[in-house]
Amino acid sequence: MFKQEAIEVIRKAITEEGILASAQQRDNYARVWARDSMMTGYAGILINDGEILAGLEKSILTLAKHQAENGQIPSNVVNGKASYGTHVGRTDATTWWIVTTCEYLKQPGKEVLKSQLQQPVYQALSCLKTWEYNQRGLVYSPLGGNWADEYVTSGYTLYDNVLRYWALKNAAEIYNDEKLKAEAVNTQQLIQENFYKTDSNSGKYHETAYAKTQAKPYFWASLNANGYDDRFDLAGNALAILLDFDLDFNAFSDFLESVHQEFNHWMLPVFYPVIYPGDDDWRLLENNYSYSFKNEPHHFHNGGSWPIFLGWLCLGLKRKGFHEIPGKILAQYEALMQEKGEHFREYYSTDKLLPLGTDQLCFSASGYLLMTN
């Protein structure tokens, strides 16, 4: 229904430097953001759109040109100037760049580019290795260190480690590297054993905390020195499903149904449950912002609904043969765009289903393309 419009939103955001975050090209969205341009480019690969693919290649090269000495990929680039993060660096800029660069290099006729980008890819992987800190296999992200930069998750986060696994897996495939392949297998096993309740006693990072944590029908959001954050991270779980992690899908589907019943709609919150004033985590939220506070309950990262990550969830579930819930999510999103007259806004509040944030966002247009693929 909105597929062509979504494609046009992305095409309008393509510049000589690459794919910007928004076709509106205003404020700090008029930049080549690593995670935005790479996710958008991945959607372009899925639908095989030549213009978006050309924009993706520009984005890949722009970000590689500004790779830091330690291998880190910039969070964003604008007019030849790179940023690696404000309060802290962004772990997922580096992982998304590797993931989608390697996906793009699977396209025919990319042998020269593949050779050209081998060193930057390996430097980026080396950077991720240093972010393990304890050399035990999982990447550690500081508070504010990924896309949810004003939220409360930190430490060994599900989202960042699943992306790190994907980066290893894709690089191993593209460069036919058996050592990277073994690292990928080990990383997947570590995630499976540390973020989901199993009977296995091997590979536990924090045995005391693990023993105290209750089983959930999803992968826990993060692990830190002080224990687990067992809330639901929709983005991390969506990517884990897409990448064939082991999960009880009937229990997971029942959980999504229960969240739908609680909110009475299918624009599921990106983190759940919602944090309210007075909750223990509220103090971590209230000062963690750059321009203005956006994380009121049901808003932004704090229970807001992001079409980009609903798109990843739909894609993952459909590839596993589960089509009912993705169909309901897509129908809900299309109905809201028709009803509100606002297309491809950044996120929706989950209490009143208000379209909020930046308009004409490539993130949300890409989410729609992932939902419909």
CORQUI-V106858 format. One record per residue. N is the residue number from 1. SS is DSSP state (A for helix, B for strand, O for the rest). OMEGA is omega as a letter, one per 30 degrees, with the letter a starting at -180 (NA if undefined). D_FIRST is the distance of its C-alpha to the first C-alpha in whole Angstrom. Layout:
n = (N N)
ss = (SS SS)
omega = (OMEGA OMEGA)
d_first = (D_FIRST D_FIRST)
//
This chain:
n = (1 2 3 4 5 6 7 8 9 10 11 12 13 14 15 16 17 18 19 20 21 22 23 24 25 26 27 28 29 30 31 32 33 34 35 36 37 38 39 40 41 42 43 44 45 46 47 48 49 50 51 52 53 54 55 56 57 58 59 60 61 62 63 64 65 66 67 68 69 70 71 72 73 74 75 76 77 78 79 80 81 82 83 84 85 86 87 88 89 90 91 92 93 94 95 96 97 98 99 100 101 102 103 104 105 106 107 108 109 110 111 112 113 114 115 116 117 118 119 120 121 122 123 124 125 126 127 128 129 130 131 132 133 134 135 136 137 138 139 140 141 142 143 144 145 146 147 148 149 150 151 152 153 154 155 156 157 158 159 160 161 162 163 164 165 166 167 168 169 170 171 172 173 174 175 176 177 178 179 180 181 182 183 184 185 186 187 188 189 190 191 192 193 194 195 196 197 198 199 200 201 202 203 204 205 206 207 208 209 210 211 212 213 214 215 216 217 218 219 220 221 222 223 224 225 226 227 228 229 230 231 232 233 234 235 236 237 238 239 240 241 242 243 244 245 246 247 248 249 250 251 252 253 254 255 256 257 258 259 260 261 262 263 264 265 266 267 268 269 270 271 272 273 274 275 276 277 278 279 280 281 282 283 284 285 286 287 288 289 290 291 292 293 294 295 296 297 298 299 300 301 302 303 304 305 306 307 308 309 310 311 312 313 314 315 316 317 318 319 320 321 322 323 324 325 326 327 328 329 330 331 332 333 334 335 336 337 338 339 340 341 342 343 344 345 346 347 348 349 350 351 352 353 354 355 356 357 358 359 360 361 362 363 364 365 366 367 368 369 370 371 372 373)
ss = (O O A A A A A A A A A A O B O O O O B O O B O O O O A A A O O B B A A A A A A A A A A A A A A O O A A A A A A A A A A A A A A A A O O O O O O O O O O B B B O O B B B O O O O O O O A A A A A A A A A A A A A A A O O O O O A A A A A A A A A A A A A A A A A A A A O O O O O O O O O O B O O O O O O O O O O O O O B B B A A A A A A A A A A A A A A A A A O O O A A A A A A A A A A A A A A A A A O O O O O O O O O O O O A A A A A A O O O O O O O B B B B B O O B B B B B B B A A A A A A A A A O O O O O O A A A A A A A A A A A A A A A O O O O O O O B B O O O O O O O O O A A A A A O O O O O O O O O O O O B O O B B O B O A A A A A A A A A A A A A O O O O A A A A A A A A A A A A A A A A A O O O O O O B B O O O O O O B B O O O O B A A A A A A A A A A A O)
omega = (a a a l l l a l a a l a a l l l a a l a a l l l l l a l l a l l a a a a a l l l l l l l a a l l a a l l l l l a l l a a l a l l a l a a a l a l a l l l l l l a a l a a a l l l a a a l a a a l l a a l a l a a l l l l a a l l l l a a a a l l a l l l l l l l a a l a a l l l l l a a l l a a l a l a l a a a l l l a l a a a l l l l a l l a a l l a a a l a a l l l l l a l l a l a l l a a a a a a l l a l a l a l a a a a a a a a l l l l a l l a a l l a a l a l a l l l a a a l l a l l l a l l a a l a l l l l l l l l a l l a l a a l a l a a a l a g l l a l a l a a a a l a a l a l a a l a a a l l l a l l a l l a a a a a l l l l l a a a a l l l l a a a l l l l l a l a l l l l l a a a l a l l a a l l a l a l l l a l a l l a l l a l l l l l l l a a NA)
d_first = (0 4 6 8 9 10 12 13 14 16 18 19 21 23 26 30 30 27 23 24 23 21 20 22 25 27 30 30 26 27 29 28 28 28 26 23 23 24 21 19 21 20 17 18 20 17 15 18 17 21 21 20 22 25 24 25 28 29 28 30 33 33 33 36 38 38 39 42 45 45 41 39 36 35 33 32 33 33 35 37 38 37 37 37 37 38 40 40 38 35 35 31 31 34 32 29 30 32 29 27 29 31 27 27 30 29 28 30 33 33 37 38 36 36 40 39 37 40 42 39 37 41 42 39 39 43 42 40 43 45 43 44 47 49 48 47 43 41 40 41 38 40 39 36 36 32 28 30 32 33 33 36 36 38 40 39 36 33 30 33 35 32 31 34 34 31 33 36 34 32 35 38 36 35 39 40 42 44 45 41 40 43 42 38 40 42 39 37 40 41 37 37 41 41 37 37 40 42 46 46 49 48 47 46 46 48 49 51 47 45 48 47 43 42 39 36 33 31 33 35 34 37 41 43 47 47 45 41 38 37 34 30 29 25 25 28 27 24 25 28 26 24 28 30 32 33 32 32 29 30 31 29 26 28 29 25 25 28 26 23 26 28 25 24 20 18 18 21 24 24 28 30 32 31 35 37 40 43 41 43 40 39 42 40 37 39 40 38 36 36 35 35 34 31 31 32 31 28 27 26 28 29 27 24 21 19 15 17 19 17 15 19 20 17 17 21 21 19 22 24 23 22 18 18 18 15 13 15 14 10 10 13 11 8 10 13 10 10 14 15 14 14 12 13 16 19 19 20 23 23 26 24 20 21 19 21 23 22 19 16 18 17 18 15 12 14 14 10 11 14 12 9 13)
//
